[in-house]
Amino acid sequence: IDIETLAVELISEIRKDYKDLLEQRYKIQISDSEDAYDILCNIGKKRGMVIRGGEIDTERAAVMLIDEYRG
């Protein structure tokens, strides 16, 4: 499985029961209209994972998210 896909699925599962903790951990606001990929992008942006052109390095954000979850 692609690391970004895995991170998006993890966010989807965590969001169901622990939305507040996800918001607190990454200091983001999650709206009901956001999908899990948008949340991954917000996490990456908040953690400064921006690459050329202002794009979010979602792969790096996904790796960080998975590593933190494992920890």
mmCIF file as Biopython writes it, N, C-alpha, C and O atoms, coordinates in Angstrom:
data_model
#
loop_
_atom_site.group_PDB
_atom_site.id
_atom_site.type_symbol
_atom_site.label_atom_id
_atom_site.label_alt_id
_atom_site.label_comp_id
_atom_site.label_asym_id
_atom_site.label_entity_id
_atom_site.label_seq_id
_atom_site.pdbx_PDB_ins_code
_atom_site.Cartn_x
_atom_site.Cartn_y
_atom_site.Cartn_z
_atom_site.occupancy
_atom_site.B_iso_or_equiv
_atom_site.auth_seq_id
_atom_site.auth_asym_id
_atom_site.pdbx_PDB_model_num
ATOM 1   N N  . ILE A ? 1  ? 0.849   -1.179 0.000  1.0 0.0 1  A 1 
ATOM 2   C CA . ILE A ? 1  ? 0.000   0.000  0.000  1.0 0.0 1  A 1 
ATOM 3   C C  . ILE A ? 1  ? 0.893   1.241  0.000  1.0 0.0 1  A 1 
ATOM 4   O O  . ILE A ? 1  ? 1.897   1.303  0.710  1.0 0.0 1  A 1 
ATOM 5   N N  . ASP A ? 2  ? 0.518   2.188  -0.782 1.0 0.0 2  A 1 
ATOM 6   C CA . ASP A ? 2  ? 1.190   3.483  -0.841 1.0 0.0 2  A 1 
ATOM 7   C C  . ASP A ? 2  ? 1.104   4.167  0.525  1.0 0.0 2  A 1 
ATOM 8   O O  . ASP A ? 2  ? 0.061   4.118  1.176  1.0 0.0 2  A 1 
ATOM 9   N N  . ILE A ? 3  ? 2.189   4.799  0.960  1.0 0.0 3  A 1 
ATOM 10  C CA . ILE A ? 3  ? 2.254   5.423  2.293  1.0 0.0 3  A 1 
ATOM 11  C C  . ILE A ? 3  ? 1.212   6.525  2.463  1.0 0.0 3  A 1 
ATOM 12  O O  . ILE A ? 3  ? 0.654   6.687  3.548  1.0 0.0 3  A 1 
ATOM 13  N N  . GLU A ? 4  ? 0.947   7.282  1.401  1.0 0.0 4  A 1 
ATOM 14  C CA . GLU A ? 4  ? -0.053  8.348  1.494  1.0 0.0 4  A 1 
ATOM 15  C C  . GLU A ? 4  ? -1.456  7.760  1.649  1.0 0.0 4  A 1 
ATOM 16  O O  . GLU A ? 4  ? -2.267  8.273  2.420  1.0 0.0 4  A 1 
ATOM 17  N N  . THR A ? 5  ? -1.731  6.700  0.925  1.0 0.0 5  A 1 
ATOM 18  C CA . THR A ? 5  ? -3.031  6.025  1.047  1.0 0.0 5  A 1 
ATOM 19  C C  . THR A ? 5  ? -3.214  5.481  2.453  1.0 0.0 5  A 1 
ATOM 20  O O  . THR A ? 5  ? -4.293  5.591  3.037  1.0 0.0 5  A 1 
ATOM 21  N N  . LEU A ? 6  ? -2.159  4.898  2.990  1.0 0.0 6  A 1 
ATOM 22  C CA . LEU A ? 6  ? -2.206  4.370  4.354  1.0 0.0 6  A 1 
ATOM 23  C C  . LEU A ? 6  ? -2.477  5.483  5.366  1.0 0.0 6  A 1 
ATOM 24  O O  . LEU A ? 6  ? -3.283  5.313  6.281  1.0 0.0 6  A 1 
ATOM 25  N N  . ALA A ? 7  ? -1.807  6.615  5.201  1.0 0.0 7  A 1 
ATOM 26  C CA . ALA A ? 7  ? -1.997  7.755  6.113  1.0 0.0 7  A 1 
ATOM 27  C C  . ALA A ? 7  ? -3.418  8.302  6.014  1.0 0.0 7  A 1 
ATOM 28  O O  . ALA A ? 7  ? -4.023  8.643  7.030  1.0 0.0 7  A 1 
ATOM 29  N N  . VAL A ? 8  ? -3.951  8.387  4.803  1.0 0.0 8  A 1 
ATOM 30  C CA . VAL A ? 8  ? -5.320  8.882  4.605  1.0 0.0 8  A 1 
ATOM 31  C C  . VAL A ? 8  ? -6.322  7.952  5.283  1.0 0.0 8  A 1 
ATOM 32  O O  . VAL A ? 8  ? -7.270  8.412  5.919  1.0 0.0 8  A 1 
ATOM 33  N N  . GLU A ? 9  ? -6.112  6.650  5.147  1.0 0.0 9  A 1 
ATOM 34  C CA . GLU A ? 9  ? -7.007  5.693  5.809  1.0 0.0 9  A 1 
ATOM 35  C C  . GLU A ? 9  ? -6.893  5.781  7.329  1.0 0.0 9  A 1 
ATOM 36  O O  . GLU A ? 9  ? -7.893  5.670  8.039  1.0 0.0 9  A 1 
ATOM 37  N N  . LEU A ? 10 ? -5.668  5.980  7.824  1.0 0.0 10 A 1 
ATOM 38  C CA . LEU A ? 10 ? -5.469  6.141  9.259  1.0 0.0 10 A 1 
ATOM 39  C C  . LEU A ? 10 ? -6.197  7.377  9.777  1.0 0.0 10 A 1 
ATOM 40  O O  . LEU A ? 10 ? -6.854  7.330  10.817 1.0 0.0 10 A 1 
ATOM 41  N N  . ILE A ? 11 ? -6.076  8.473  9.052  1.0 0.0 11 A 1 
ATOM 42  C CA . ILE A ? 11 ? -6.782  9.703  9.435  1.0 0.0 11 A 1 
ATOM 43  C C  . ILE A ? 11 ? -8.284  9.469  9.454  1.0 0.0 11 A 1 
ATOM 44  O O  . ILE A ? 11 ? -8.973  9.919  10.370 1.0 0.0 11 A 1 
ATOM 45  N N  . SER A ? 12 ? -8.791  8.773  8.458  1.0 0.0 12 A 1 
ATOM 46  C CA . SER A ? 12 ? -10.235 8.484  8.395  1.0 0.0 12 A 1 
ATOM 47  C C  . SER A ? 12 ? -10.699 7.723  9.625  1.0 0.0 12 A 1 
ATOM 48  O O  . SER A ? 12 ? -11.745 8.030  10.197 1.0 0.0 12 A 1 
ATOM 49  N N  . GLU A ? 13 ? -9.923  6.738  10.027 1.0 0.0 13 A 1 
ATOM 50  C CA . GLU A ? 13 ? -10.299 5.936  11.195 1.0 0.0 13 A 1 
ATOM 51  C C  . GLU A ? 13 ? -10.175 6.734  12.494 1.0 0.0 13 A 1 
ATOM 52  O O  . GLU A ? 13 ? -11.064 6.676  13.344 1.0 0.0 13 A 1 
ATOM 53  N N  . ILE A ? 14 ? -9.092  7.469  12.650 1.0 0.0 14 A 1 
ATOM 54  C CA . ILE A ? 14 ? -8.889  8.256  13.868 1.0 0.0 14 A 1 
ATOM 55  C C  . ILE A ? 14 ? -9.961  9.331  13.997 1.0 0.0 14 A 1 
ATOM 56  O O  . ILE A ? 14 ? -10.455 9.610  15.090 1.0 0.0 14 A 1 
ATOM 57  N N  . ARG A ? 15 ? -10.304 9.915  12.881 1.0 0.0 15 A 1 
ATOM 58  C CA . ARG A ? 15 ? -11.284 11.013 12.870 1.0 0.0 15 A 1 
ATOM 59  C C  . ARG A ? 15 ? -12.657 10.574 13.390 1.0 0.0 15 A 1 
ATOM 60  O O  . ARG A ? 15 ? -13.374 11.369 13.997 1.0 0.0 15 A 1 
ATOM 61  N N  . LYS A ? 16 ? -13.015 9.334  13.156 1.0 0.0 16 A 1 
ATOM 62  C CA . LYS A ? 16 ? -14.335 8.851  13.566 1.0 0.0 16 A 1 
ATOM 63  C C  . LYS A ? 16 ? -14.573 9.021  15.069 1.0 0.0 16 A 1 
ATOM 64  O O  . LYS A ? 16 ? -15.630 9.497  15.482 1.0 0.0 16 A 1 
ATOM 65  N N  . ASP A ? 17 ? -13.601 8.635  15.876 1.0 0.0 17 A 1 
ATOM 66  C CA . ASP A ? 17 ? -13.781 8.649  17.327 1.0 0.0 17 A 1 
ATOM 67  C C  . ASP A ? 17 ? -12.923 9.676  18.057 1.0 0.0 17 A 1 
ATOM 68  O O  . ASP A ? 17 ? -13.219 10.033 19.197 1.0 0.0 17 A 1 
ATOM 69  N N  . TYR A ? 18 ? -11.862 10.154 17.406 1.0 0.0 18 A 1 
ATOM 70  C CA . TYR A ? 18 ? -10.898 11.005 18.098 1.0 0.0 18 A 1 
ATOM 71  C C  . TYR A ? 18 ? -10.585 12.290 17.340 1.0 0.0 18 A 1 
ATOM 72  O O  . TYR A ? 18 ? -9.436  12.729 17.302 1.0 0.0 18 A 1 
ATOM 73  N N  . LYS A ? 19 ? -11.595 12.883 16.747 1.0 0.0 19 A 1 
ATOM 74  C CA . LYS A ? 19 ? -11.407 14.121 15.977 1.0 0.0 19 A 1 
ATOM 75  C C  . LYS A ? 19 ? -10.766 15.205 16.830 1.0 0.0 19 A 1 
ATOM 76  O O  . LYS A ? 19 ? -9.855  15.896 16.375 1.0 0.0 19 A 1 
ATOM 77  N N  . ASP A ? 20 ? -11.236 15.357 18.063 1.0 0.0 20 A 1 
ATOM 78  C CA . ASP A ? 20 ? -10.709 16.391 18.956 1.0 0.0 20 A 1 
ATOM 79  C C  . ASP A ? 20 ? -9.222  16.182 19.243 1.0 0.0 20 A 1 
ATOM 80  O O  . ASP A ? 20 ? -8.449  17.140 19.256 1.0 0.0 20 A 1 
ATOM 81  N N  . LEU A ? 21 ? -8.830  14.943 19.469 1.0 0.0 21 A 1 
ATOM 82  C CA . LEU A ? 21 ? -7.428  14.654 19.749 1.0 0.0 21 A 1 
ATOM 83  C C  . LEU A ? 21 ? -6.558  14.912 18.522 1.0 0.0 21 A 1 
ATOM 84  O O  . LEU A ? 21 ? -5.424  15.374 18.647 1.0 0.0 21 A 1 
ATOM 85  N N  . LEU A ? 22 ? -7.083  14.615 17.350 1.0 0.0 22 A 1 
ATOM 86  C CA . LEU A ? 22 ? -6.371  14.877 16.100 1.0 0.0 22 A 1 
ATOM 87  C C  . LEU A ? 22 ? -6.155  16.380 15.921 1.0 0.0 22 A 1 
ATOM 88  O O  . LEU A ? 22 ? -5.076  16.817 15.520 1.0 0.0 22 A 1 
ATOM 89  N N  . GLU A ? 23 ? -7.182  17.156 16.219 1.0 0.0 23 A 1 
ATOM 90  C CA . GLU A ? 23 ? -7.080  18.615 16.129 1.0 0.0 23 A 1 
ATOM 91  C C  . GLU A ? 23 ? -6.063  19.159 17.132 1.0 0.0 23 A 1 
ATOM 92  O O  . GLU A ? 23 ? -5.269  20.042 16.806 1.0 0.0 23 A 1 
ATOM 93  N N  . GLN A ? 24 ? -6.094  18.628 18.347 1.0 0.0 24 A 1 
ATOM 94  C CA . GLN A ? 24 ? -5.167  19.090 19.381 1.0 0.0 24 A 1 
ATOM 95  C C  . GLN A ? 24 ? -3.728  18.723 19.049 1.0 0.0 24 A 1 
ATOM 96  O O  . GLN A ? 24 ? -2.826  19.549 19.185 1.0 0.0 24 A 1 
ATOM 97  N N  . ARG A ? 25 ? -3.515  17.492 18.618 1.0 0.0 25 A 1 
ATOM 98  C CA . ARG A ? 25 ? -2.160  16.999 18.338 1.0 0.0 25 A 1 
ATOM 99  C C  . ARG A ? 25 ? -1.474  17.824 17.249 1.0 0.0 25 A 1 
ATOM 100 O O  . ARG A ? 25 ? -0.300  18.173 17.369 1.0 0.0 25 A 1 
ATOM 101 N N  . TYR A ? 26 ? -2.222  18.130 16.185 1.0 0.0 26 A 1 
ATOM 102 C CA . TYR A ? 26 ? -1.619  18.809 15.035 1.0 0.0 26 A 1 
ATOM 103 C C  . TYR A ? 26 ? -2.006  20.280 14.948 1.0 0.0 26 A 1 
ATOM 104 O O  . TYR A ? 26 ? -1.657  20.963 13.986 1.0 0.0 26 A 1 
ATOM 105 N N  . LYS A ? 27 ? -2.730  20.766 15.958 1.0 0.0 27 A 1 
ATOM 106 C CA . LYS A ? 27 ? -3.127  22.181 16.033 1.0 0.0 27 A 1 
ATOM 107 C C  . LYS A ? 27 ? -3.808  22.659 14.749 1.0 0.0 27 A 1 
ATOM 108 O O  . LYS A ? 27 ? -3.439  23.674 14.159 1.0 0.0 27 A 1 
ATOM 109 N N  . ILE A ? 28 ? -4.819  21.880 14.341 1.0 0.0 28 A 1 
ATOM 110 C CA . ILE A ? 28 ? -5.599  22.197 13.146 1.0 0.0 28 A 1 
ATOM 111 C C  . ILE A ? 28 ? -7.076  22.190 13.505 1.0 0.0 28 A 1 
ATOM 112 O O  . ILE A ? 28 ? -7.473  21.672 14.549 1.0 0.0 28 A 1 
ATOM 113 N N  . GLN A ? 29 ? -7.881  22.771 12.627 1.0 0.0 29 A 1 
ATOM 114 C CA . GLN A ? 29 ? -9.331  22.709 12.748 1.0 0.0 29 A 1 
ATOM 115 C C  . GLN A ? 29 ? -9.837  21.817 11.625 1.0 0.0 29 A 1 
ATOM 116 O O  . GLN A ? 29 ? -9.464  22.005 10.467 1.0 0.0 29 A 1 
ATOM 117 N N  . ILE A ? 30 ? -10.677 20.857 11.955 1.0 0.0 30 A 1 
ATOM 118 C CA . ILE A ? 30 ? -11.213 19.933 10.969 1.0 0.0 30 A 1 
ATOM 119 C C  . ILE A ? 30 ? -12.690 20.216 10.788 1.0 0.0 30 A 1 
ATOM 120 O O  . ILE A ? 30 ? -13.471 20.107 11.734 1.0 0.0 30 A 1 
ATOM 121 N N  . SER A ? 31 ? -13.076 20.582 9.567  1.0 0.0 31 A 1 
ATOM 122 C CA . SER A ? 31 ? -14.487 20.806 9.286  1.0 0.0 31 A 1 
ATOM 123 C C  . SER A ? 31 ? -15.105 19.511 8.755  1.0 0.0 31 A 1 
ATOM 124 O O  . SER A ? 31 ? -14.397 18.622 8.282  1.0 0.0 31 A 1 
ATOM 125 N N  . ASP A ? 32 ? -16.406 19.420 8.839  1.0 0.0 32 A 1 
ATOM 126 C CA . ASP A ? 32 ? -17.099 18.219 8.373  1.0 0.0 32 A 1 
ATOM 127 C C  . ASP A ? 32 ? -16.976 18.022 6.873  1.0 0.0 32 A 1 
ATOM 128 O O  . ASP A ? 32 ? -17.111 16.901 6.382  1.0 0.0 32 A 1 
ATOM 129 N N  . SER A ? 33 ? -16.722 19.099 6.136  1.0 0.0 33 A 1 
ATOM 130 C CA . SER A ? 33 ? -16.636 18.998 4.675  1.0 0.0 33 A 1 
ATOM 131 C C  . SER A ? 33 ? -15.257 18.537 4.193  1.0 0.0 33 A 1 
ATOM 132 O O  . SER A ? 33 ? -15.102 18.176 3.026  1.0 0.0 33 A 1 
ATOM 133 N N  . GLU A ? 34 ? -14.261 18.545 5.074  1.0 0.0 34 A 1 
ATOM 134 C CA . GLU A ? 34 ? -12.908 18.122 4.687  1.0 0.0 34 A 1 
ATOM 135 C C  . GLU A ? 34 ? -12.809 16.610 4.618  1.0 0.0 34 A 1 
ATOM 136 O O  . GLU A ? 34 ? -13.324 15.898 5.480  1.0 0.0 34 A 1 
ATOM 137 N N  . ASP A ? 35 ? -12.132 16.127 3.569  1.0 0.0 35 A 1 
ATOM 138 C CA . ASP A ? 35 ? -11.868 14.693 3.526  1.0 0.0 35 A 1 
ATOM 139 C C  . ASP A ? 35 ? -10.508 14.426 4.168  1.0 0.0 35 A 1 
ATOM 140 O O  . ASP A ? 35 ? -9.796  15.361 4.534  1.0 0.0 35 A 1 
ATOM 141 N N  . ALA A ? 36 ? -10.153 13.164 4.302  1.0 0.0 36 A 1 
ATOM 142 C CA . ALA A ? 36 ? -8.931  12.790 5.006  1.0 0.0 36 A 1 
ATOM 143 C C  . ALA A ? 36 ? -7.682  13.305 4.297  1.0 0.0 36 A 1 
ATOM 144 O O  . ALA A ? 36 ? -6.698  13.638 4.957  1.0 0.0 36 A 1 
ATOM 145 N N  . TYR A ? 37 ? -7.700  13.377 2.964  1.0 0.0 37 A 1 
ATOM 146 C CA . TYR A ? 37 ? -6.542  13.895 2.227  1.0 0.0 37 A 1 
ATOM 147 C C  . TYR A ? 37 ? -6.339  15.377 2.533  1.0 0.0 37 A 1 
ATOM 148 O O  . TYR A ? 37 ? -5.204  15.828 2.685  1.0 0.0 37 A 1 
ATOM 149 N N  . ASP A ? 38 ? -7.424  16.131 2.623  1.0 0.0 38 A 1 
ATOM 150 C CA . ASP A ? 38 ? -7.328  17.549 2.990  1.0 0.0 38 A 1 
ATOM 151 C C  . ASP A ? 38 ? -6.718  17.713 4.374  1.0 0.0 38 A 1 
ATOM 152 O O  . ASP A ? 38 ? -5.925  18.624 4.610  1.0 0.0 38 A 1 
ATOM 153 N N  . ILE A ? 39 ? -7.088  16.834 5.276  1.0 0.0 39 A 1 
ATOM 154 C CA . ILE A ? 39 ? -6.545  16.878 6.630  1.0 0.0 39 A 1 
ATOM 155 C C  . ILE A ? 39 ? -5.049  16.578 6.604  1.0 0.0 39 A 1 
ATOM 156 O O  . ILE A ? 39 ? -4.273  17.231 7.303  1.0 0.0 39 A 1 
ATOM 157 N N  . LEU A ? 40 ? -4.641  15.596 5.803  1.0 0.0 40 A 1 
ATOM 158 C CA . LEU A ? 40 ? -3.219  15.293 5.652  1.0 0.0 40 A 1 
ATOM 159 C C  . LEU A ? 40 ? -2.465  16.512 5.129  1.0 0.0 40 A 1 
ATOM 160 O O  . LEU A ? 40 ? -1.372  16.819 5.604  1.0 0.0 40 A 1 
ATOM 161 N N  . CYS A ? 41 ? -3.040  17.198 4.164  1.0 0.0 41 A 1 
ATOM 162 C CA . CYS A ? 41 ? -2.423  18.419 3.625  1.0 0.0 41 A 1 
ATOM 163 C C  . CYS A ? 41 ? -2.319  19.502 4.698  1.0 0.0 41 A 1 
ATOM 164 O O  . CYS A ? 41 ? -1.303  20.192 4.786  1.0 0.0 41 A 1 
ATOM 165 N N  . ASN A ? 42 ? -3.352  19.653 5.505  1.0 0.0 42 A 1 
ATOM 166 C CA . ASN A ? 42 ? -3.334  20.642 6.582  1.0 0.0 42 A 1 
ATOM 167 C C  . ASN A ? 42 ? -2.258  20.319 7.627  1.0 0.0 42 A 1 
ATOM 168 O O  . ASN A ? 42 ? -1.575  21.212 8.129  1.0 0.0 42 A 1 
ATOM 169 N N  . ILE A ? 43 ? -2.123  19.044 7.938  1.0 0.0 43 A 1 
ATOM 170 C CA . ILE A ? 43 ? -1.092  18.617 8.881  1.0 0.0 43 A 1 
ATOM 171 C C  . ILE A ? 43 ? 0.291   18.937 8.313  1.0 0.0 43 A 1 
ATOM 172 O O  . ILE A ? 43 ? 1.151   19.466 9.018  1.0 0.0 43 A 1 
ATOM 173 N N  . GLY A ? 44 ? 0.498   18.616 7.048  1.0 0.0 44 A 1 
ATOM 174 C CA . GLY A ? 44 ? 1.770   18.910 6.400  1.0 0.0 44 A 1 
ATOM 175 C C  . GLY A ? 44 ? 2.067   20.395 6.372  1.0 0.0 44 A 1 
ATOM 176 O O  . GLY A ? 44 ? 3.199   20.811 6.618  1.0 0.0 44 A 1 
ATOM 177 N N  . LYS A ? 45 ? 1.069   21.185 6.077  1.0 0.0 45 A 1 
ATOM 178 C CA . LYS A ? 45 ? 1.233   22.639 6.038  1.0 0.0 45 A 1 
ATOM 179 C C  . LYS A ? 45 ? 1.585   23.173 7.427  1.0 0.0 45 A 1 
ATOM 180 O O  . LYS A ? 45 ? 2.478   24.007 7.576  1.0 0.0 45 A 1 
ATOM 181 N N  . LYS A ? 46 ? 0.873   22.681 8.434  1.0 0.0 46 A 1 
ATOM 182 C CA . LYS A ? 46 ? 1.103   23.138 9.806  1.0 0.0 46 A 1 
ATOM 183 C C  . LYS A ? 46 ? 2.505   22.765 10.291 1.0 0.0 46 A 1 
ATOM 184 O O  . LYS A ? 46 ? 3.107   23.499 11.075 1.0 0.0 46 A 1 
ATOM 185 N N  . ARG A ? 47 ? 3.021   21.635 9.832  1.0 0.0 47 A 1 
ATOM 186 C CA . ARG A ? 47 ? 4.348   21.182 10.233 1.0 0.0 47 A 1 
ATOM 187 C C  . ARG A ? 47 ? 5.455   21.709 9.313  1.0 0.0 47 A 1 
ATOM 188 O O  . ARG A ? 47 ? 6.616   21.329 9.466  1.0 0.0 47 A 1 
ATOM 189 N N  . GLY A ? 48 ? 5.105   22.576 8.363  1.0 0.0 48 A 1 
ATOM 190 C CA . GLY A ? 48 ? 6.110   23.209 7.510  1.0 0.0 48 A 1 
ATOM 191 C C  . GLY A ? 48 ? 6.656   22.324 6.412  1.0 0.0 48 A 1 
ATOM 192 O O  . GLY A ? 48 ? 7.793   22.509 5.977  1.0 0.0 48 A 1 
ATOM 193 N N  . MET A ? 49 ? 5.875   21.375 5.959  1.0 0.0 49 A 1 
ATOM 194 C CA . MET A ? 49 ? 6.312   20.441 4.922  1.0 0.0 49 A 1 
ATOM 195 C C  . MET A ? 49 ? 5.892   20.939 3.543  1.0 0.0 49 A 1 
ATOM 196 O O  . MET A ? 49 ? 5.140   20.280 2.825  1.0 0.0 49 A 1 
ATOM 197 N N  . VAL A ? 50 ? 6.393   22.109 3.198  1.0 0.0 50 A 1 
ATOM 198 C CA . VAL A ? 50 ? 6.050   22.752 1.934  1.0 0.0 50 A 1 
ATOM 199 C C  . VAL A ? 50 ? 7.247   22.629 0.989  1.0 0.0 50 A 1 
ATOM 200 O O  . VAL A ? 50 ? 8.392   22.856 1.380  1.0 0.0 50 A 1 
ATOM 201 N N  . ILE A ? 51 ? 6.959   22.268 -0.256 1.0 0.0 51 A 1 
ATOM 202 C CA . ILE A ? 51 ? 8.008   22.149 -1.271 1.0 0.0 51 A 1 
ATOM 203 C C  . ILE A ? 51 ? 7.865   23.271 -2.279 1.0 0.0 51 A 1 
ATOM 204 O O  . ILE A ? 51 ? 6.991   24.129 -2.148 1.0 0.0 51 A 1 
ATOM 205 N N  . ARG A ? 52 ? 8.724   23.263 -3.286 1.0 0.0 52 A 1 
ATOM 206 C CA . ARG A ? 52 ? 8.694   24.302 -4.314 1.0 0.0 52 A 1 
ATOM 207 C C  . ARG A ? 52 ? 7.282   24.542 -4.833 1.0 0.0 52 A 1 
ATOM 208 O O  . ARG A ? 52 ? 6.493   23.609 -4.986 1.0 0.0 52 A 1 
ATOM 209 N N  . GLY A ? 53 ? 6.984   25.784 -5.096 1.0 0.0 53 A 1 
ATOM 210 C CA . GLY A ? 53 ? 5.682   26.136 -5.635 1.0 0.0 53 A 1 
ATOM 211 C C  . GLY A ? 53 ? 4.579   26.224 -4.592 1.0 0.0 53 A 1 
ATOM 212 O O  . GLY A ? 53 ? 3.412   26.416 -4.934 1.0 0.0 53 A 1 
ATOM 213 N N  . GLY A ? 54 ? 4.941   26.085 -3.327 1.0 0.0 54 A 1 
ATOM 214 C CA . GLY A ? 54 ? 3.953   26.180 -2.268 1.0 0.0 54 A 1 
ATOM 215 C C  . GLY A ? 54 ? 3.126   24.923 -2.076 1.0 0.0 54 A 1 
ATOM 216 O O  . GLY A ? 54 ? 2.143   24.940 -1.335 1.0 0.0 54 A 1 
ATOM 217 N N  . GLU A ? 55 ? 3.505   23.825 -2.732 1.0 0.0 55 A 1 
ATOM 218 C CA . GLU A ? 55 ? 2.766   22.571 -2.577 1.0 0.0 55 A 1 
ATOM 219 C C  . GLU A ? 55 ? 3.170   21.890 -1.283 1.0 0.0 55 A 1 
ATOM 220 O O  . GLU A ? 55 ? 4.285   22.069 -0.794 1.0 0.0 55 A 1 
ATOM 221 N N  . ILE A ? 56 ? 2.257   21.113 -0.737 1.0 0.0 56 A 1 
ATOM 222 C CA . ILE A ? 56 ? 2.508   20.368 0.491  1.0 0.0 56 A 1 
ATOM 223 C C  . ILE A ? 56 ? 3.163   19.039 0.128  1.0 0.0 56 A 1 
ATOM 224 O O  . ILE A ? 56 ? 2.711   18.349 -0.786 1.0 0.0 56 A 1 
ATOM 225 N N  . ASP A ? 57 ? 4.215   18.687 0.835  1.0 0.0 57 A 1 
ATOM 226 C CA . ASP A ? 57 ? 4.879   17.393 0.642  1.0 0.0 57 A 1 
ATOM 227 C C  . ASP A ? 57 ? 4.075   16.348 1.410  1.0 0.0 57 A 1 
ATOM 228 O O  . ASP A ? 57 ? 4.383   16.027 2.558  1.0 0.0 57 A 1 
ATOM 229 N N  . THR A ? 58 ? 3.044   15.825 0.757  1.0 0.0 58 A 1 
ATOM 230 C CA . THR A ? 58 ? 2.128   14.899 1.432  1.0 0.0 58 A 1 
ATOM 231 C C  . THR A ? 58 ? 2.806   13.574 1.757  1.0 0.0 58 A 1 
ATOM 232 O O  . THR A ? 58 ? 2.430   12.907 2.720  1.0 0.0 58 A 1 
ATOM 233 N N  . GLU A ? 59 ? 3.786   13.192 0.977  1.0 0.0 59 A 1 
ATOM 234 C CA . GLU A ? 59 ? 4.488   11.940 1.277  1.0 0.0 59 A 1 
ATOM 235 C C  . GLU A ? 59 ? 5.255   12.072 2.594  1.0 0.0 59 A 1 
ATOM 236 O O  . GLU A ? 59 ? 5.220   11.176 3.437  1.0 0.0 59 A 1 
ATOM 237 N N  . ARG A ? 60 ? 5.930   13.171 2.755  1.0 0.0 60 A 1 
ATOM 238 C CA . ARG A ? 60 ? 6.675   13.420 3.998  1.0 0.0 60 A 1 
ATOM 239 C C  . ARG A ? 60 ? 5.716   13.529 5.177  1.0 0.0 60 A 1 
ATOM 240 O O  . ARG A ? 60 ? 5.996   13.006 6.256  1.0 0.0 60 A 1 
ATOM 241 N N  . ALA A ? 61 ? 4.590   14.202 4.980  1.0 0.0 61 A 1 
ATOM 242 C CA . ALA A ? 61 ? 3.584   14.315 6.037  1.0 0.0 61 A 1 
ATOM 243 C C  . ALA A ? 61 ? 3.027   12.943 6.403  1.0 0.0 61 A 1 
ATOM 244 O O  . ALA A ? 61 ? 2.789   12.655 7.576  1.0 0.0 61 A 1 
ATOM 245 N N  . ALA A ? 62 ? 2.823   12.109 5.406  1.0 0.0 62 A 1 
ATOM 246 C CA . ALA A ? 62 ? 2.299   10.760 5.645  1.0 0.0 62 A 1 
ATOM 247 C C  . ALA A ? 62 ? 3.289   9.926  6.448  1.0 0.0 62 A 1 
ATOM 248 O O  . ALA A ? 62 ? 2.899   9.221  7.378  1.0 0.0 62 A 1 
ATOM 249 N N  . VAL A ? 63 ? 4.560   10.005 6.095  1.0 0.0 63 A 1 
ATOM 250 C CA . VAL A ? 63 ? 5.589   9.262  6.824  1.0 0.0 63 A 1 
ATOM 251 C C  . VAL A ? 63 ? 5.635   9.717  8.276  1.0 0.0 63 A 1 
ATOM 252 O O  . VAL A ? 63 ? 5.711   8.889  9.184  1.0 0.0 63 A 1 
ATOM 253 N N  . MET A ? 64 ? 5.589   11.025 8.499  1.0 0.0 64 A 1 
ATOM 254 C CA . MET A ? 64 ? 5.606   11.569 9.850  1.0 0.0 64 A 1 
ATOM 255 C C  . MET A ? 64 ? 4.390   11.089 10.647 1.0 0.0 64 A 1 
ATOM 256 O O  . MET A ? 64 ? 4.518   10.679 11.801 1.0 0.0 64 A 1 
ATOM 257 N N  . LEU A ? 65 ? 3.230   11.144 10.031 1.0 0.0 65 A 1 
ATOM 258 C CA . LEU A ? 65 ? 1.994   10.734 10.700 1.0 0.0 65 A 1 
ATOM 259 C C  . LEU A ? 65 ? 2.049   9.252  11.099 1.0 0.0 65 A 1 
ATOM 260 O O  . LEU A ? 65 ? 1.705   8.900  12.227 1.0 0.0 65 A 1 
ATOM 261 N N  . ILE A ? 66 ? 2.477   8.397  10.183 1.0 0.0 66 A 1 
ATOM 262 C CA . ILE A ? 66 ? 2.574   6.958  10.457 1.0 0.0 66 A 1 
ATOM 263 C C  . ILE A ? 66 ? 3.591   6.704  11.563 1.0 0.0 66 A 1 
ATOM 264 O O  . ILE A ? 66 ? 3.337   5.908  12.467 1.0 0.0 66 A 1 
ATOM 265 N N  . ASP A ? 67 ? 4.740   7.374  11.496 1.0 0.0 67 A 1 
ATOM 266 C CA . ASP A ? 67 ? 5.766   7.203  12.530 1.0 0.0 67 A 1 
ATOM 267 C C  . ASP A ? 67 ? 5.262   7.630  13.892 1.0 0.0 67 A 1 
ATOM 268 O O  . ASP A ? 67 ? 5.518   6.948  14.885 1.0 0.0 67 A 1 
ATOM 269 N N  . GLU A ? 68 ? 4.549   8.747  13.961 1.0 0.0 68 A 1 
ATOM 270 C CA . GLU A ? 68 ? 4.010   9.205  15.243 1.0 0.0 68 A 1 
ATOM 271 C C  . GLU A ? 68 ? 2.952   8.245  15.765 1.0 0.0 68 A 1 
ATOM 272 O O  . GLU A ? 68 ? 2.868   8.002  16.969 1.0 0.0 68 A 1 
ATOM 273 N N  . TYR A ? 69 ? 2.152   7.703  14.868 1.0 0.0 69 A 1 
ATOM 274 C CA . TYR A ? 69 ? 1.139   6.736  15.299 1.0 0.0 69 A 1 
ATOM 275 C C  . TYR A ? 69 ? 1.793   5.475  15.864 1.0 0.0 69 A 1 
ATOM 276 O O  . TYR A ? 69 ? 1.356   4.944  16.884 1.0 0.0 69 A 1 
ATOM 277 N N  . ARG A ? 70 ? 2.818   5.014  15.207 1.0 0.0 70 A 1 
ATOM 278 C CA . ARG A ? 70 ? 3.535   3.826  15.693 1.0 0.0 70 A 1 
ATOM 279 C C  . ARG A ? 70 ? 4.144   4.073  17.061 1.0 0.0 70 A 1 
ATOM 280 O O  . ARG A ? 70 ? 4.169   3.187  17.916 1.0 0.0 70 A 1 
ATOM 281 N N  . GLY A ? 71 ? 4.641   5.301  17.256 1.0 0.0 71 A 1 
ATOM 282 C CA . GLY A ? 71 ? 5.287   5.656  18.528 1.0 0.0 71 A 1 
ATOM 283 C C  . GLY A ? 71 ? 4.287   5.755  19.639 1.0 0.0 71 A 1 
ATOM 284 O O  . GLY A ? 71 ? 4.656   6.044  20.777 1.0 0.0 71 A 1 
#
